[in-house]
């Protein structure tokens, strides 16, 4: 198969002059393979016979969101734990982890054969599959990277080099953004001609944050920036958005915010760490609404083994300017987006090679079925906690940080009972209070984060296909036990 592809590459390009891949790798050039049309592209064959048969998983599939057999058969989570924190570092599918292990074993049988002749075409295949899954029109708009953090570093460092040395720029970011992204912004742009403006938005008393709150705060901030620094200051400035915020589980109105920013000439970067599978992603639609860069992890809701994310950028000029230099420079630096990013040295690439297996699993269930199941579980979980802690199971927004329309299908921030959250006594709680409760839950084998947001305590619940209503009943009772003690 490899020799056939090499000959096909030579025939199409009209060249047969030495190495055609990146560096001194043998085989076809991955940038070339990634750019082939669907009609021209021939997926590579597996170089071994996989022992994983997804058909055998069917008997344990239904009903999702209600069967412990999914957790026991399809994931590797310990049975004794109530695990309702998938949104932190995910939890790999058993089939995907086993497939990564198959690749690892194949790799070690003849490492040079693996890296030199098989790895790069297989990475192209994973990229093309995932690119299609997120609604990218062309696979040349996407590239596999290790995680969202590495992608955000690449974009922010590229932005600083390209725009901030000679121009006065503004970086606009919400106070709800992921903490490390704020730090990146300050490191890369802090000593340049850059002003970071943080949009503050949050709860007003016990009322949940609404879509209108977010939009109003954003428009108000842009007006203030223009009044202080002139109408042209926003041109080529950067807006950083979370698609789903990590701390507060808000699904941000990304399309509206990006479209508004683009009308001002801004560039838009979206941290979509919680996007893949959790949301019905359509990259072309997002790009048409103004999103320039979108980066999402595969190890969270997509449940691949850790080590895979995908970065989207449709604009070729931005690929060659801002994305000109990845976080790690290696052989492919002068040879297009895919080659530039895909090889950053000898590391474990088997997570990326397991993507086809994970994708086959989710396609077998149906991504829409997954999102509907997670949304149903989330709604039931909120009602359970609201009833136990606030004596109300009818009003979804009774104890939420976010209005229902701002919830993703898989996560929510729920306020603890008033005597614990600080609301009843008007207390200002701290992260130390949150840690004490989280440690108590951990001792009782319940894995879920307690968040201190604006001086009040919340629990951030996650809902994946293996979670059941009983998980949230157990959480509710444990919190009441803590309160009584």
N, C-alpha and C positions, 0 to 999 in steps of 0.2 A: 504493500500500500504506500509506504513512504517513497519508494523509487518511482511508482506511478505518478505520485503527486509532484515529485521533483521534475520528472519529464514534462508533466503538464505545465508546470510553472515556466520551464525553459521555452516550451512551445508558444505559450501565450505572450511572454515578454520578448521572445526572439533573442534570448541571450543564454549562454551556457558558460559563463566566465567565472569559474571558481565558486566560492561560497555565496549563496544568494540569501541566506538568512541573516539574522543579526549576529554580530561578532563572528565567531568561527563555528557557529552551530551548523550542523548538517541539516539538510531538508529544506522545505519551502519557507519563504519569508512570511511570518505571521501577519505582518501589515498587509501584504498582498492577499492572503487568504481571507482576512477579515473584510477586505474591500470587495470581494467577489459578490456578484448578485446571487439571489436565491437559486436561480436557474443554473448558474455556473458552479456553485459551491457543492462539494462532495464531502459530507461529514467523515471524519476519520473512524476507522473501526477500532473497537477495543482490542488491545494487544493480548488480552487474556480472556478467559471465559468467566464471567461473573457468576457467583453462586447465589446471588440475591435475586429472588423471584417475587416481584411486587404482587403478583396474583395471590400469593399466600397471605397477604395482609388484608385482603378483602373481607374475610370473615370477622375481623375485629374492627371494621371501620364504623359501622353504624350501631346506635345513633351517636354521632359525634357530640361532644359536650354533655354526655350523660353516661358514658361507659368507661369504667376503670380499665377495660381491656386496651383502650388506645394508649393510655399512659404506660401500662405494663408491657405491651407488645410493640409499640411503635416508638417509644422514647426510652431513655435509660435512667429516668429519675427514680430515686429511692422511694419505695412504696411507703415507708414509714413517715415521710415528710409531706406536709401540706405545702406544696410549692405553688405560690401565687405571685411569683416575681419573674416571670418569663421576660418581661420588658428590660431587665437589667443586662444579663449576658446570654439570654436565650437558653436553649436546651436542645441539643442536636437530635434529629431524627435517627433512629437506630439504623435504618437502611442506608442513610447517607454516611453515617459514621463507619459502617461496615464497608461501604464502597471506597471510602477514603483509605481504610486499612488495606483493602485489596490493592489499591494503587501503591501504597507504601511498601507492601511486600513485593510487588512487581518491580518497583524502583530498586530495592536493595538486592535483587537477584543479579542485576547488571546496571549499576548506577549511570555509567556513561551512555549506554543505550537509551535509558529513560530520559536523561536531560538533553542529550545531543540530538535524538531523532524522534522522540515521541511526545515530549512535554508540550512544546510550543503549539503544534497543531491541535492538541486536545484543549489547550487553554483558549484558543480561538473558538473552538466548538462551544465551550462553556459560555464564553462571552456572547456569541451569537444567540444562543438560547435565552440567556438572561436578558439580553437587549430586546429581543422580541417580546418577552414576558412583560417588560415594563413599558411597552408601547413606543419604543424608539423606531423610527422609520428605517434607519440604516444602522448596522452594527458599527460603522466607522464613527458614530457619535458616542460610543461607549467604550470603556476599558475596565478590566478587572484590576482591583487594587486590594491591599490587605484589609483595610478597614476605613471607616469614614474619617477617622482622625488623620490618617495619612493623606487622604484626598483634600480635606480642609486645609491642611498645612500647605499642600501644593498650590491650591488656588490663592490662598492669602499671601504666600511668599511671592507668587507670580504677580499678583495684583500690586504688591508693594514695589517690586522691581519695575513694573511697566508704567505705573501711573503716579506713584507717590513721591518720586525723587524730584521731579520738576514741576509737578502740579499741586495745587491746593485741593485736597480731597476730604470727603467726609465718609466715615464708616458708620452706618446706622444699624443698630442692633437692639433687640428687645431685651428688657431686664430678665425675661423668662428664658433666654438662650442658655445653652449648655455651657457650664463654667469654663471648660478648657478652651472653647472657641473664643471666649472673651480674652483669655490669656494669650492665645495665638495672635489675635488681632493686635494686642498691645505690643507683643514682641516684634512682629514683622513691621508694623506701621507706626509704632509709638514714637520713633525718633525721626520720622519723615514729616512732610507737610500735611499731616492727617489729623483730623479732629474726630474723635469717636463720640457719637451721640447715642445715649441709651434711652430707649422709649420705656417709660415706666407705666405699667398697667397691672391691675390686680383687683382683688375683691374689694368691694365697698361695703364693709360690714359683712353680714352673712350672705349677701346676695352673690350669686355666681357670676364669673366673668362671662360676658356675652360677646358675640361676633361684633356687635355694634361698638362695644367698648374698645376692642382692638382697632377697628377701622378709624374710630374717632381719634384715638391716641396717636395713630400713625399720621393721619392728615394734619393734625395739630402740630406734631413734631416737624414735619416737612415745612409747614408755614413758618415756624419759628426759625428754622435753619436759614431759609431764604431771606427773612427779614434781617437776620443778624449778619449774614455773609454774602448776600446778593443772590439774584435769581439764577445765575449760571453755576453756582457752587455745586449743585447736585449732579451736573453733567459729568459722567464717568466716575461719580462716587459709587460706593458699594453698599447694598442692602443685604444683610445676612438674616435669613429666616430659618426657624425650625419648622418642619412640616408638622411634627408632633413633638411638643416640648417634653423633655425628659422628666424634669422635676414635677411638673404640674399636669402632664398628660392632656394638654390642650391641642386640639387639631386646629392649626392656624389657617385663616383664609388666604392661602398662598397665592392663588390665581389673582384675587383682587389686589393684594398688596404688591405683587410683582407687576401687574399691569399698570397700576398707579405709579410705581417707581420708574417703569420704563418710559412713561410719558414725560418724566423729568430727565430722561437720559441716563438713568442709573444702571449699573450692572447688578444682577441679582444672583446670589448664591444661596442654595437651600440645603440645609443639613437635614437629610431625610433618613436619619439612622433608624427610625421606627416606621419607615414607609413600606418597605418590600413585604408584600402579602397582606399586611395589616390594612393597607389602603389600596384601592383600585387605581394603580398608577397609569398615567397616560403621558409619557414624556413629550410627545409632539404637542399635545394640548397645553401642557405647562410652558413649553418653549414659546408657543404662539402667544401666550399670555405674559411673556416677559422673563421667564426663568432662563438664565444663562448657564448655570451649573447646578446639577442635582447629584447628590451622593447618598447612597443607601447601603446599609449592611445586610448581608445574607444570614448572619448568625442569629439575628433576633427572631422575628416572627416567621421568617422563611425556614429557620431551624436547620441550617447547614452547619457542619463543623466550623469552628471559628477560624478566620483567616481569609474571608472573602467579602468584598464589597464591590459595588459597581459605580463608576462615575460617568455622568452624562454631560456632554457639551456638544451642541449641534453646530455652533458657529465655528467655521474653519479658521477664521482670523484669531479668535480667542484661543483655539487649540494651539496655534503657532505663536501666540504672544504670552498670555497668562499661563497656559499649560505647557510652556516651552521647557520648563525644568521641573521634573518630579522631585519629590523629597529626597530620593536616592538616585544619583546619576550612574548609569551603566551603559552597556553596549548599544542600546537602541536609541540613544539620545538624539541622534540626527536623522531618525528614520520613521517619523510619523507618530501619532498619538499612541497607538497600541504598543508598538515596539518600545517607545520611550518609557512606558509605565510598567509593562507586563513582566519584564525581567529586571529585578533589582538585586540579584545575587542569589546564591544557593541557599534556599530555605525550603520549608515544607509547603509545596504547592498542592498537596492532595485535597485540601478543602475545596479549592477551585475546581479540581477534577471531579469532585463528588456532586457538583451542581446539577448535571443531567439527571442523576438518580433522585435528588431532592425534588427537582422540578417534575419528574414523572410521578412522584408520590402525590404532590399537590394537584397535579392535573387529574390524577385518578379520583381524588375526592371532589375536585372542582373548587377553584379559588373563591368563587362567589359563595359556595356552600360553607367554606371555611369562615369567610368574613361574617356571614349571616349567623353561623353558630356562635362565633365569638361575641357578636353584638347581643345575641339572645342571652348568653351566659352573663355578659356584663350587666344587662338590664336586670336580670334576676338577682345578681350579686348586690347591686346597689339597693334594690328593694329589701333584701335580707338585712343588710347592714343598717339601712335607714329605720327599719322596723325595730331592730334590737337596740339601736343606740338613740334613736330620736322618736320612737313610737309612731312612725309614719311609714307606710309602705306604698302609698298611692302616688305621692309627688316625687317624681324622679329627681328633681333639682333641690329637694329639701336639704340635702347635706353635701352637695357637690361643690367643688371649686369652680367648675366650668359649667356653663349652660349646656343642656343635652345636645344641641346642634354642634357643639364644639368638641364632642367626644369622638375619638377614633373607635374602631370596632372592638378594640382590645384592652384599653386602659382607662382608668378614671381615678381621680383624687377625691376621696371621701373623708369628710370631717369626722374626727373621733367624737365620742359623746361629749356634750358641752362641758361637763365637769373635768374632762381630761384635755380637751382641745384648748381650753383657756377662754372660751367664749362666755361661759356662764359667769365667771368671776371677773371678767375683763382683764385677765392676766396676759402678760407677754411671755409666751413660752420660748424655749431655746432649743438648739440642737442637742443639748445634753438631756433635756426632757424626752426628746424623740428617741435618742439612743437607749435610754433606760427602758422604754416600752419595747423597742425593737429587740433588745437583748432578752427581755422576758419572753417574747414570742419565739425567739430563736431557741431558747432553752426548752420550750414546749414544742419544738420541731415544726414551727410555722415560719416559712421564709417569705417575708413581705416587708417592704420598706415603710418606715414612718417618716414623714416629711414635716419639717417646720417651715411653714410658708407665712410670711408677714406676721409672725408671732403667734400663729395658731397651728395646731397639730392635725395632720391628715394621714391617712394610709393610702398608698398608691397600689391599687389592685390591678393585676394583670389577668387576662382571660384568654387561654388558648384552648385548642380542641380537646385537651385531656382534662381540663378543669371541670368540676361539677359543683352544683349548688352547695353540697355538703362541705366543700372546702371553705366557703364563705360563712357558713353557719359556725364552723369550728373557729374561724377568726373572730366572729362576732362574740362568741361565748368567752373566748380567751381574753379579749379586751375588757369585757364585763367583769371577769375574774380579777384582772389587774386593777380595775377601778375599785372593786370591793375590798381588795387587799390594801 
